[in-house]
Amino acid sequence: MTTTNIPTPLSCPILFEAEGNATQQYLQAMERLLLVVQDLSLARSLQRIMEIVRVAARELTKSDGASFVLRDNGCCYYADEDAIAPLWKGQRFPMNICIGGWAMFNRQPAIIEDVSVDERVPHVAYKPTFIKSMVMVPIRTQEPIGAIGTYWATLHQPTLQEVKVLQALADVTSVAMENVEVYSELEQRVKDRTIALEQEIEERKAAEAQVRHLSLTDELTGLYNRRGFFVVAEQQLKLAQRTQIPTCLMFIDLDGLKQINDQLGHEFGDAAIVASANLINQTFRSSDTLGRLGGDEFVVLMQSNDPSVEVTIGRLQSSIDEYNLSGNKPFNVSMSIGFVSYDPSQPVSLDDLITLADELMYQQKRAKKKQ
């Protein structure tokens, strides 16, 4: 005859009260878990995820410690912890001797009521700690990437509700970790694309600057071409008019270029033009505006009278003489120069200045021919 244990009338209220308390605790834990889910949804780094989970794991299970374990090349890496006493934060253990490894290998919770008698526990590692009972659940049951452990300082039989809540936390954690990985990849893609766009912009600016430089520069001599000289010199004249800076325009013509071209060829004619440009460039200051208007015609806009125009012309002539005396050359360099001062109180156009200086240059050229 089979005997059935039926709760006595006195024990029923106690049983119902215990079940009611367990249900109430489970509901409270689930409410807390919902808040944790919200926090994890906003996490943008693994460090933030671990900060949230280590605290939540203890609160949800009312335990004395919690650890966050990551799978790391065959090892369990105890990345973070929240406990009444230090455990193994920062340490690594082979997965085959670690409870976290067991939970990941078996893809199920490891529920241990007494760590001193369970064969899965590496007793040497646990003996110095406060841990008497524990639960370790895998983070994601399909291809686990880590584990979450909770520990009690007294012997404790983990309830089904505690295990369910902890596993639910681990499942939510896996989603948060995946989201962080996706977010990081997207963020990196945005950074890479931004860098690429910036490099494209810089290259375009450099190309535009190069085009502008080429459009303003004489290809043969490297001085400003006619367009470039007018762009810069007109701005300099406006500055001179505002500041009353003494300004002078000098028109320079290379003598005998036609004879060099006719007798030696245009290659030597180009060489004479380059040599003249170099001599002009060496004589004048970097603040002066130098240009080649075309052919054998050069122009210079000087600002300030230090040194004077006469001194500068003398220095240019000395450079020409030195060039002609240095080594055997198939041609000599000779220049005719005309210059005119710009009066800010009676402004005239740049074209007019060039015309006036050009006339004075031809007067000098004609005088040379009469000698």
Backbone hydrogen bonds, N-H to C=O, Kabsch-Sander energy under -0.5 kcal/mol:
donor,donor_aa,acceptor,acceptor_aa,energy
4,T,2,T,-0.5
5,N,3,T,-0.5
6,I,4,T,-0.8
11,S,8,T,-0.6
12,C,8,T,-1.5
14,I,10,L,-0.6
15,L,11,S,-2.2
16,F,12,C,-3.0
17,E,13,P,-2.4
18,A,14,I,-2.2
19,E,15,L,-2.5
20,G,16,F,-2.5
21,N,17,E,-2.4
22,A,18,A,-2.3
23,T,19,E,-2.4
24,Q,20,G,-2.5
25,Q,21,N,-2.6
26,Y,22,A,-2.2
27,L,23,T,-2.4
28,Q,24,Q,-2.3
29,A,25,Q,-2.4
30,M,26,Y,-2.3
31,E,27,L,-2.1
32,R,28,Q,-2.3
33,L,29,A,-2.3
34,L,30,M,-1.8
35,L,31,E,-1.3
36,V,32,R,-1.9
37,V,33,L,-2.5
38,Q,34,L,-1.7
39,D,35,L,-2.1
40,L,36,V,-2.9
41,S,37,V,-1.9
42,L,38,Q,-0.8
42,L,39,D,-0.9
43,A,39,D,-0.5
43,A,40,L,-0.8
49,I,45,S,-1.9
50,M,46,L,-2.5
51,E,47,Q,-2.0
52,I,48,R,-2.0
53,V,49,I,-2.7
54,R,50,M,-2.6
55,V,51,E,-1.0
56,A,52,I,-2.3
57,A,53,V,-2.9
58,R,54,R,-0.9
59,E,55,V,-2.1
60,L,56,A,-3.0
61,T,57,A,-1.4
62,K,58,R,-1.2
63,S,58,R,-1.4
64,D,151,Y,-2.7
65,G,151,Y,-1.1
66,A,82,D,-1.5
67,S,149,G,-2.3
68,F,80,D,-3.0
69,V,67,S,-0.6
69,V,147,A,-3.1
70,L,77,Y,-2.8
71,R,145,I,-2.2
72,D,70,L,-0.5
72,D,75,C,-2.8
75,C,72,D,-0.9
76,C,93,F,-3.4
77,Y,70,L,-3.0
77,Y,75,C,-0.7
78,Y,76,C,-0.7
78,Y,91,Q,-2.6
79,A,68,F,-1.3
79,A,77,Y,-1.7
80,D,68,F,-1.4
82,D,66,A,-2.8
84,I,64,D,-1.9
90,G,78,Y,-3.9
91,Q,88,W,-2.5
93,F,76,C,-1.7
95,M,74,G,-2.0
97,I,94,P,-1.5
98,C,95,M,-1.1
102,W,98,C,-2.2
103,A,99,I,-2.5
104,M,100,G,-1.9
105,F,101,G,-3.3
106,N,102,W,-2.6
107,R,103,A,-0.8
108,Q,103,A,-1.2
110,A,136,M,-3.2
111,I,109,P,-0.7
112,I,110,A,-0.6
112,I,134,M,-2.8
113,E,111,I,-0.5
115,V,132,K,-2.5
117,V,114,D,-1.3
118,D,114,D,-1.0
121,V,118,D,-1.3
123,H,121,V,-1.4
125,A,122,P,-1.2
126,Y,122,P,-1.4
127,K,123,H,-2.5
129,T,126,Y,-1.6
132,K,152,W,-3.0
133,S,152,W,-1.4
134,M,112,I,-2.9
135,V,150,T,-2.1
136,M,110,A,-2.1
137,V,148,I,-2.6
139,I,146,G,-3.1
140,R,138,P,-1.1
143,E,141,T,-0.7
145,I,139,I,-2.1
146,G,139,I,-0.6
147,A,69,V,-2.3
148,I,137,V,-2.6
149,G,67,S,-2.1
150,T,135,V,-2.7
151,Y,65,G,-2.5
152,W,133,S,-2.5
156,H,113,E,-0.8
163,V,159,T,-2.1
164,K,160,L,-2.6
165,V,161,Q,-2.7
166,L,162,E,-2.3
167,Q,163,V,-2.7
168,A,164,K,-2.5
169,L,165,V,-2.2
170,A,166,L,-2.1
171,D,167,Q,-2.5
172,V,168,A,-2.3
173,T,169,L,-2.4
174,S,170,A,-2.0
175,V,171,D,-1.5
176,A,172,V,-2.3
177,M,173,T,-2.6
178,E,174,S,-2.2
179,N,175,V,-2.6
180,V,176,A,-2.4
181,E,177,M,-2.0
182,V,178,E,-2.5
183,Y,179,N,-3.2
184,S,180,V,-2.9
185,E,181,E,-2.3
186,L,182,V,-2.7
187,E,183,Y,-2.9
188,Q,184,S,-2.7
189,R,185,E,-2.5
190,V,186,L,-2.5
191,K,187,E,-2.4
192,D,188,Q,-3.2
193,R,189,R,-2.9
194,T,190,V,-2.7
195,I,191,K,-2.8
196,A,192,D,-2.6
197,L,193,R,-2.8
198,E,194,T,-2.7
199,Q,195,I,-2.6
200,E,196,A,-2.6
201,I,197,L,-2.7
202,E,198,E,-3.1
203,E,199,Q,-2.8
204,R,200,E,-2.4
205,K,201,I,-2.9
206,A,202,E,-2.7
207,A,203,E,-2.7
208,E,204,R,-3.1
209,A,205,K,-2.8
210,Q,206,A,-2.4
211,V,207,A,-2.7
212,R,208,E,-2.8
213,H,209,A,-2.9
214,L,210,Q,-2.8
215,S,211,V,-2.4
216,L,212,R,-1.2
216,L,213,H,-0.6
217,T,213,H,-1.1
218,D,223,L,-3.8
219,E,217,T,-0.5
222,G,218,D,-2.4
224,Y,290,L,-1.6
225,N,216,L,-2.4
229,F,225,N,-3.0
230,F,226,R,-2.2
231,V,227,R,-2.2
232,V,228,G,-2.2
233,A,229,F,-3.2
234,E,230,F,-1.9
235,Q,231,V,-0.9
236,Q,232,V,-1.9
237,L,233,A,-2.3
238,K,234,E,-1.8
239,L,235,Q,-1.9
240,A,236,Q,-2.3
241,Q,237,L,-2.1
242,R,238,K,-1.7
243,T,239,L,-2.6
244,Q,240,A,-2.0
245,I,240,A,-0.5
247,T,342,Y,-0.7
248,C,302,M,-3.0
249,L,340,V,-2.9
250,M,300,V,-3.3
251,F,338,G,-3.8
252,I,250,M,-0.5
252,I,298,F,-2.9
253,D,336,S,-2.8
254,L,296,D,-2.5
255,D,253,D,-0.6
255,D,334,S,-3.1
257,L,254,L,-0.8
260,I,256,G,-1.9
261,N,257,L,-2.5
262,D,258,K,-2.7
263,Q,259,Q,-3.0
264,L,260,I,-2.6
265,G,260,I,-1.0
265,G,261,N,-0.8
268,F,265,G,-0.6
269,G,265,G,-1.6
270,D,266,H,-2.8
271,A,267,E,-1.7
272,A,268,F,-2.2
273,I,269,G,-2.0
274,V,270,D,-2.5
275,A,271,A,-2.6
276,S,272,A,-2.4
277,A,273,I,-2.4
278,N,274,V,-2.4
279,L,275,A,-2.1
280,I,276,S,-2.4
281,N,277,A,-2.7
282,Q,278,N,-2.3
283,T,279,L,-1.4
284,F,280,I,-2.0
288,D,285,R,-1.2
289,T,301,L,-2.2
290,L,288,D,-0.6
291,G,299,V,-2.4
292,R,224,Y,-3.0
293,L,291,G,-0.6
293,L,297,E,-1.4
294,G,297,E,-1.1
297,E,294,G,-2.2
298,F,252,I,-3.4
299,V,291,G,-2.6
300,V,250,M,-2.6
301,L,289,T,-2.5
302,M,248,C,-3.3
302,M,300,V,-0.6
304,S,246,P,-4.8
312,T,308,S,-2.2
313,I,309,V,-2.8
314,G,310,E,-2.2
315,R,311,V,-2.2
316,L,312,T,-2.3
317,Q,313,I,-2.4
318,S,314,G,-2.0
319,S,315,R,-2.0
320,I,316,L,-2.1
321,D,317,Q,-2.6
322,E,318,S,-2.5
323,Y,319,S,-2.1
324,N,320,I,-2.5
325,L,321,D,-1.7
326,S,322,E,-0.9
326,S,323,Y,-0.7
327,G,325,L,-0.9
329,K,327,G,-0.6
336,S,253,D,-2.6
338,G,251,F,-2.6
340,V,249,L,-2.4
342,Y,247,T,-3.2
343,D,341,S,-0.6
346,Q,343,D,-1.6
353,L,349,S,-2.0
354,I,350,L,-2.5
355,T,351,D,-2.3
356,L,352,D,-2.5
357,A,353,L,-2.7
358,D,354,I,-2.6
359,E,355,T,-2.1
360,L,356,L,-1.9
361,M,357,A,-2.1
362,Y,358,D,-2.1
363,Q,359,E,-1.5
364,Q,360,L,-1.6
365,K,361,M,-2.2
366,R,362,Y,-2.6
367,A,363,Q,-1.9
368,K,364,Q,-2.0
369,K,365,K,-1.6
370,K,366,R,-1.3
371,Q,367,A,-0.8
371,Q,368,K,-0.7
